[in-house]
Each structure stands twice: as C-alpha cells, then as structure tokens.
Amino acid sequence: FVHPVAATVGGVVDHIDHIVNLIGPDHVGLGSDFDGIPYTPKGLEDASRMPDITRELVKRGYGKEDIVKILGGNHLRLIKEIAG
C-alpha cells in the first residue's frame, strides 16, 4: 500500500499503474479522503493538487480516455449502471 509517511504523487500513480496492469483502466478510480485521513501523500496536501496526478498520468503515457475513467468517469459509469 502507499507508504504512510513518505507517500508521494509518484507512489500513488505507481499503485494506479499496478491496478491498471492487473485489471485494466475500466476498474480503477480515486477517492480523496482529505477530510478523513491523518496524513496526505507529499504533493497531494489538498484537493487543489489533484491535477498533479493528471500530469503524472500523462507523463506515463496514459491517454485522455483512460485518465477520464480513472479520475471519475468509472465512478459515474457505475452510479448510472446501479441507479439506472
């Protein structure tokens, strides 16, 4: 899991990469718990830093479609499927 003391944006995206490689980008989503965790990864101190994840995904070669899925599209798809 993400290191509790020395976690970074890169480390978070390492985990995204791992899950994408295991099960694909259609099954990855982020949940921010800025109001409910005792620490944040370095570079993700608050929600204003979320674009840093996008930049890191782009840097690693993720395309727009997969980035949209990971950053919220998958959540919206599931809500629509479940709620009708």
C-alpha positions, 0 to 999 in steps of 0.5 A: 500500500502507499507508504504512510509517511513518505507517500508521494504523487509518484507512489500513488500513480505507481499503485494506479499503474499496478491496478491498471496492469492487473485489471485494466483502466475500466476498474480503477478510480480515486477517492480523496479522503482529505477530510478523513485521513491523518496524513496526505501523500507529499504533493497531494496536501489538498484537493487543489493538487489533484491535477498533479496526478493528471500530469503524472498520468500523462507523463506515463503515457496514459491517454485522455480516455483512460485518465477520464475513467480513472479520475471519475468517469468509472465512478459515474459509469457505475452510479448510472449502471446501479441507479439506472 
